[in-house]
Amino acid sequence: MFVDECHRTQSGKLHEAMKKILPNALLIGFTGTPLLKQDKQKSIEIFGPYIHTYKFDEAVADEVVLDLRYEARNIDQSIASQHRIDEWFEAKTKGLTDIAKNELKKRWGTLQKVLSSEDRLSKIVNDILFDMATKDRLQNGKGNAMLVSGSIYQACKYYELFQKAGFKQCAIITSYNPSTKDIKGESSGEEGLTEKLRQYKIYTKMLNGKNTADFEIEVKDKFINEPAQMKLLIVVDKLLTGFDAPSATYLYLDKTMRDHSLFQAICRVNRLDGEDKEYGYIIDYKDLFKSLAKSVDDYTSEAFDQYEPEEVAGLLTNRLEKGKERLDMALETIKALCEPVEPPKDSLAYIRYFCGSSDKERVALYKYTIALIRAYANIANEMQAAGYSVAETEAIKNEVKYYTDLREEIKKASGDYIDLKAYEPAMRHLIDTYIRAEESEKVSEFDEMTLVQLIVAKGKEAIKTLPKGIRSNQAAVAETIENNLRKVITEEKPTNPKYFEKMSVLLNALIKERQEQAKSYEAYLAEIVALTKQITNPATSATYPSSLNSNAKRALYDNLDKDEGLALALDSEIHSTKKDDWRGNKIKEREVKYTIKKHIPVDKVDDIFEIVKNQAEY
């Protein structure tokens, strides 16, 4: 017999009853949490020695759960004057750029009202709001958080403070079901509402006419499936245990918790949730491990003192200590990747190395730069607290900016910019928030158009949209354009092999002339712009008869020995033969292939069929 949750169900009458009903059964116990010292011996007496153990640090190593980062925050500090509020703002935004600070200051009027209160809950609310505005997964809408409150009344006060601060993407989920019976006999007098009346009023206003069960279902669904619309759940006991409890990225603790309840609660944030969720974060306002009081990070005692130390070793790690290790490793990794680049390691040297080598190194550069940006952003406001000197902090910020700019240059020089567009919004937020102190160069045109498309639209003026490191170097400009054109030729070649082979020959000839300095830079630019227009729009070529008025007709013409009549006849019959969704359907593909076979020799059928498959209009 397999017994789940054996750590808390088999030490009393239930076990005795099971043994009487099934006296000959072999009992095998399962538990997902470490055994308390007081339960451990009893459990071993009941079930015998361990068959198998699988501890938290092993699960992290196997990448089935995420590592946890722990931070105790001392919120009990007096912030009463305007001067102290301004000082607090500067301290909290130390690592941010001026642009990011200005964005936060737009909301500062409301936040000042919240912070000017001496009330501790107000300070915690403001602390969480800053995280919501600056922490990667909280800001970009992909992740969310849970705040564990000490009581239902306190949860209601938290909710009210968030609402007053203009933060609407939050809700309370507790066991409370407001009823008029709860407030029977309660009255509001000169001293205002009683706790019961205030709790009832806040909760019913939040429910807005819905019953608690329906409201909870709706809120949980948003929290799980639309985190940008439900960024914070305020809870007391509910949603903290059980396999079906929702996961989050941040867990804020403002409740005294211990042992099993604490262990299960913090595991709300260690679940995998996409590549951009790297850790789960525990923010502790109760200093449950007394790390602030002792100035020692020992996360196997105090709140976990009923566990054997080895059972919970490695569960929690100091956020700043691990953050520094992560940043140091990220810098070391990207420097090692760039080490083979030839001196003087300028834009041209990097373009030749990363755009001339295999895609592997270029993809690694993108990946390592993102890792560096995230590692830096994670502790940018607390670099001194993490152990860096002022000089080291400035040097690291400059290095992160250097590799961030390099990443932008290589993306544009290789033509990868549009390919990576879907992954950029979150990165751009981090870059604008922590790295670029000056106004960012306008990149909106690159958001929607490739460099090749910009050259077609603007001619030589498109060069002004390139990063400064590239556009200030004529050779770097040339190689950037050439790399982008070569990528277009490679991608478009299946649609018209003959035409794009010719374009490749023309491009190689132009590159050779440039390298031999047979042309002035201005003459080269004029020719490369003209070639770009030919590559992107074959119709501009004067070699096509006017009847070939589509890319498909021109592709057939080029690859059927320039036989205009044959190209037109085949195009017409393909249009009348092909069925909807014919690609990938063997029967429908066979019909198209048979049509081609009627017009051309058998040895050319497969090649022309592949060209036809690659035409968007078919």
N, C-alpha and C positions, 0 to 999 in steps of 0.2 A: 504494500500500500504506500503510495506516494503522498506525503503530507506537506502542503505548501504553507508558508508563513509559520514554520515550525518553531521559530524563536519565541512566539507569543501565544501559541494555541495548545501546547502540549505539556504544560507544567501543572495542570490541575485536574478538575473533574472530567473534562472532555477526553483527556488521554485515558483516564481510568475506564470511562464508558466504552471507548473504542476497543480497549484491550479485552473487555468482557464480551463485547459483541463479536470480535474477531480475534480470539485468543491465539490462533496459530499464524496470524499474519506477520509478514516481514515488513517492518516500517522503515521507510527511507524518507528522511526529512530534507526539505528545501528551504532556504532563506535567502533573500536578496539583500539583506543588510547584515553587518557584522553582529556577532553575538555579544550581548552585554556580559560583563564579568560575572554578574549574579546568575545569569541564565546559562552561561557556557558549560559549567560542570553538570548542571541538571540536564541540558540537552545531550551532552555526551553520554550521561548515564542512560538516557531514554533510547537514543539512536545508535550509540556506539561511536567509534572514531570517525574522523572525516574520510569520506570516499574521494572527494575532490574539492578544492577551493579555487576560487577565481577572484582575485582582489582588484581593487579599483585601479591601481597603477598598471596592472597587467591589461585591463580593458582599455586604458588610455594608449598603451603601447600597441595594442592590436587595432586601434582606431575604431572601436565600436562605441566609445563614448568620448567626450571631450574633456580635456584637462580643465581644472577650475582655478580661477584667480580670485584670491581673497583680499579684501581691504576693510580695515576697521576705520570708520570716519568719526572724528571728534566734532560733533555739531554743536556741543554746548559751549558756545563762546558768545560773548556780548557784542552785538552789533547794533548800537543804538543811534549813533550820530551819522550825519550825511558823510562826514569825512571817513568814518570807519566803513560805511557802505561802499564808497568809492574805492577804498583800499582793498576791500574784499573782492570787488569786481575785478580789479587789476590782478590780484593774486590768482583768481580762478581762471583768468583768461591770459595768463602769462605767455603761453606758447602759441597763442592765436595771432593771425595776421591782422592788420588794421581793418581789412575788408570784413573779416569774420567778426571782429569786435563791433564794427558799425552795424552789422546785421543783428547782433544780440542787443545792441543799444536801442534798436527800434522797439524792442519789447521792454526796455529797461524801466519805463515809467510804471508799468504794472508790477514788475518784479520788485521795484523799490518799495511799493506799498506793502507787499507781502513780507519782504525782508525786514522792514523797519519795525515790525512787531517783535517783541521779546519772546514770543511763544516759540518753543522748540519745534513744534510740528511745522510751523511756517518756514523755518530754516531748512528742514528736511525737504519740504516741498520744493523750495527754491533750488536746493542742491540737485534734486532729481530733474527739475526742469532744465538746469544747465547740462546735465548728462543727455537729456533728450535733444538738446540743440547742438551738442558737439560730439557725442560718441557715435562712431561709425554706424553700427547696425540700428541704433535707436533713431538716428537722424534720417537715414535713408529709407525707413519704412519697412525694411525686411525683417527686423527683429523687434522684440518688445520686452516688457518687464513685469514683474510682480512685486508688490509692496506688502509685506506681512506686518499687519498691525496688531497691537496688543489687545484690542477689544473692538467690538462692533461700534461702540460709540466713537472710539478714536478713529476707526475706519471712515465713519461718516464725516468727522471733522477734516480728515485728510481730503476726502472727496470734495467737500465744500471749498477748501483752500485751493485745490487744483482748478475748480470751476471759476473761482474769483480771479485766478491768474490767467484765465483765458485758455486753459488746457482742457479741451472737451473730449479727447480720445481716451477716456478712462471710465471705469465703472467699479462698483463694489460687488463682490460675490461672497456672501456669508450665509449662515444658517438662519438669519433673521428673516421673518415673514411679517411685515408690518400689519398690525391689526388694531382696530379702535379699542379692543380690550386692553392692549398694552398701555394705553394712555388714560384709561378710565381713572378718574380722581386726580389726574395731573392738571395743574393749572399754571398759567404764566402770570407772574406778578411783577412787582417793581424790579426784581432782580433778573427778569427775562425768562426764557424758556428753561424748563428743567431738562436734565439729560435725556429722559425718555421722550419728552415732547420734541426736542431738537432732533434726536435720532429718527423719530417717526417722520418728522417733517422733511428732513434731507432725503431719507430713503424713498418715501412716496413720491417726492418730486423727481427723483432719478428714475423711478419705475414708469412714470408718466402714463399711468392707467393700465399698464401691463401687470399680469400676475408674475410672481417671482420666478416660477418655473420656466415660463416662456421667455422672460427677460434673461435668465441665466443661459438658456440654450442659445439665444441670439447673440449674446455677448461672447460666449465661448467660441461660437462659430467665427465671429469677426476676429477674435484674438488669434485663432489658429490659421484662418484662411485669408484674412485681410488685416495683417498686423499694422499697416499704416493707419487704419481706421480705428483700431483699438490697441493703443500702445501700452496701456498700463491697467492691470487688474489689482485692486486693493482687496486683500483677503485677510482672514483671521485663522481659520482652521481648514476651510474647504479648499480643494484643488491642490493641496500640498502633498498628498499621498496617493498611491495607486498608479497602475500602469496607464490608465486613461486620463490622468491629469495632464493638462496642456504644458508644453515646454516653453521656455523663455530664454532670453540671452542674459538678462540681469535679474538678480533677486535681491531686493532691498529688505533687510531685516530690522524691524523695530519692535521686536517681541522677544522676550526671554524664552529660549528654546534649548533643549538638551537632547543628547543621545539619539534615539530612533527618530523622533519627530524632526529634529534638526537635520539628521543624515538624509532622511527622505525628502525634506523640503529643498535642500541644496541640490539634490539630484534633479530638480525641475529644470536646471539650466545646463546640464552636461550632455544633453541629447544632441545628436547630429542634426543639422538643419541647413544644408547648402554649403558650398565651398567657402563663402565669406564669413561663416560662423566658425571662428577658430578656437574660442574658449567660452566657458560659462563664467559669469562674473558674480561674485557674492559681495555685496556692500553691507557692512554690519554697523548699525548705529547703536547697538547695545554692547559692543566690545565683548562678545560672548567668550572669547578666548583670552581676555585680559591682555591682549598684545599691546594695547596703548599704555595700560598701567604698568606692565612689566618691561616694556620696550624689548620684548623677546617674542619672536614668532614661533610659538610652540602650539601647533594645531592638533596635538594628540592628548591634551589635558583640558582642564576647565570644563567646557561644555561637552567634551567627549571623554571625561575622566572615567566613565563607567565602561569604556572599551579598553581592551588591551592595546597598547600603543602601536604594535605592529599591524593591528587590524585596520587602523585608519591612517597609517603612515602614507604620505603622498597625496592624500585626498584634497587638501587645501594647500596652496602655495602663495607666498606673498606676491601681490600683484606688481609692485614696483621692482622688487628684486628680480622676478622672472621677466618683467618688461625690459629691464636693462640687459639681461642675458639675451633676450630675443633681438633687441636692437643691435647689440654688438655682433651677434651672429649674422644678422641680415646684411650689415655693412661689410663684414669679412667675406661673405659669400659673393656679393656683387662685385667687390674689388677683385676677387680671384677670377671671376668670369671675364672681367675687362683687362686682366693682366696681359694677355697676348697681343692686344692692340698695339700697332707700331707707333713709336714716337712720331710727331709731337703729341699724339693722342688728342687731336683736334676733331672737329665735326667730320672732316673729310676722312680722317683715319678710321673713325668709328663707323662711318657709312661703308667704307670699303671692307671692313672686317665683318660687320653684322649683316650687310646686304649682299656681300660677295660670298659669304660662307653658306652652309646649309641652314635651313629654317630652324634647326635645333638650337643653335646659339641665340638666335633672335628671339625665339619663344622663351628661352631661359631668361634673357634680359628683361622681357616684359614681366615675367613671373616674379623674378627676384626684386624688380623695382616696386611692384605692388606690395610684396612682402615687407620691403624696407619702409615704404610710405605708411603702411598699417602699423608696423612696429614703432615707428617714430610718433605717429599720431596718438598712439595709445598712452604715451607718457610725456607728450610735448609740453604740457603745462606743469610738469613736475620733474623736470630733468635734474635739478639740484637735489631734490628729495630722493631721486633714484641713485644719486652718487656721482653725478657729473659736475665738473667745475663750470663756472660761467664761460670760460674760454672754450672748454670742450663742447658745451651746449651750442655755442655759436658755430663752432667748426662743424659739428654734426648736422646742424640745420642747413648749412651751406652745402654739405656733401649730399644730403637728401635732395635739395633743390637741383644740384648738378645732375644727379642720376635721373631725376624726374624730367628735367629738360632734355637729357639725352634720350630717354624713352620716347618723348614726343618727336624728336628729330628722326629717330630710326623708324618710327611708325610711318611718318610722312615720306621719308626717303625710300622706304620699301614698298609703299602702297598698301600697308596693312591698316591704315587709319580707319577706314570705313568698316573693315572686317571686325574690328574691335569695338565699334561704336556702342553696341548693346551693353558692354561691360563698363562703360565710361562714367555714367552719372555719379555713382558712389565714389569712384576715384577722384573725380573732379571736385566733389565736395571736400574730400580730405586735403587735396592739393590746395584748393582755394582757402581752406580754413587754417592750415598749419604751415604751409610752405611758401606760397607766393605773397610776399609783403607788398609788392607793387601791383598796380592794376594789371590784371591778366591781359595778354595780347588777345585781340579778337580772333576767336577760332570757330565762330558760328558757321562760316562758309565751309570749313572742313567738316563740320557736323553733317552736312547734307550732300557735299560734293567731294569727289576725289580731286587730287591735284590735276590729273589728266582732264577731267571735266572743267576745272577752273581755267586751264590753259585754253581749252576750246572756247570758253565763254569770254575770257579776258585777254587772251594773248600773253605777251610778256609781262603784263601787269600782275598776273597770277603769282609771279615770283615774290611779290611783296607780302603774300600770305604765308610764306615759309618762315620757320623759326629764324631768329637773328643769326644763330650760329651757322646755319646753312646759307642764308641769302647773302652773308658778307663774304662768302668764299665762292668764286666763280666755278671752280672745279666741283665743289660740293653741290652747287645748284645743278650743274650739268648731270652729275651722276644720280642725283635725286630724280630728275625728270626721266632719265634713261631707265632707271630701275622701275619707275612707275609704268612707263611705256612697255617695257619688257614683260611686266606682269599682265598688262592688258592683252598683249599679243598671245601670251601663253594661255590665258583664260578663254580668249575668243577663237583660238585656232581651230577647235573642233567644229565651229560653225561654218568655217570657210578655209580649209587648210591651204589651198593655193594662194589665196589673197594674203593671208597673214604670214605665210612663208616669205612672200615678196616684201611685206612690211618689215619683217625681221632682217632681211638682207639690207634694206635701205637704212634701218636703224644702225646696224653694225658698221655700215660704210660711213655714216655720219659720225659715229663714235670714233672710228679710226682717224678721220680727218681732224676731229677735235684733239685727239691725243697727239697727233703729229703737228698740231698747231698750223694746219693748212688754211684755216679760216679765222677771221677775227671772232671775238666772243659775240658781238652783236649779230654778225652774219650767221653764226651757229644758232643763236636763239631764234632768228627768223626762220631758219630751216627746220628746227626742231618743232616750232609751233605749227608750221605747215604740215609736217609729218604727223603730228599729233591729231590734227583735224582729219587727215586721210585715214589714220588707224581707227579713229572712233566713228567715222562716217564714210564708208566706202562710196556712198552715192556722190560725194564731191569729186570723185575721180572722173576725168573726161573720157576714160576708156570704155565706159558702159553705154550701150544703145539705150535710147529713151524708154523703150518698152520694158526694160528691166527695172521696174519701179518699186521693188521690195528687196530686202536683204536676202530672202530665200531664193528669189529668181537670180539675183547676182551670184549667190553661192553656187547654184546649179550651173550657171553659165561659166564661172571660173573653173569649175572642176569637171566640166564636160567638154573640154577642148574649145571653149568659147563658141559653142553652137547655140545661137540665139533661139532658133526654132525648137530645138530639142528641149532647152531649158523651159521655155514657155509651155510646151505641150505637157511635159512631165509635171510642172507646177500645177497646171490646171487639173490634171487627172488625180494628183495627190489630194488636192482640196476636195474633189468630189468623192474620193474613195475613203479617206480617213474617217474613223468613228471617234466619238467623244472618248476621252481618256484611253487612247489607243496605246500609249507608251506603257510597257510593262505587261500588257495583255498579249499573250503569245498568238492567239487567233487573229486579233486585230492587227498586230504587227505583221503577221504573215500576209494579210491582204495588201498592206502598203508595200511590202517587199515584192509581192507579185506584180503590182503596178509598175514598180521601178524596172523589174526584170523584162517587162514587155517593151521597154524603150532602149535599154542599153545592154552591152555584152555582159555575160555572167560574171566575168572576172572583176567587173567594176561595181557590181550590185551591193556588196557588203560595205564598201567605202561610201558610196552615195547614200545608202540607207542610214549610216551613222551621221552623215551631214544633215539629212532630213530630220532625224531624231533630235538634233540640236537646234533646229529652227523654232523659235518661239511662236511664229505665226501658224505652224502646223500643229 
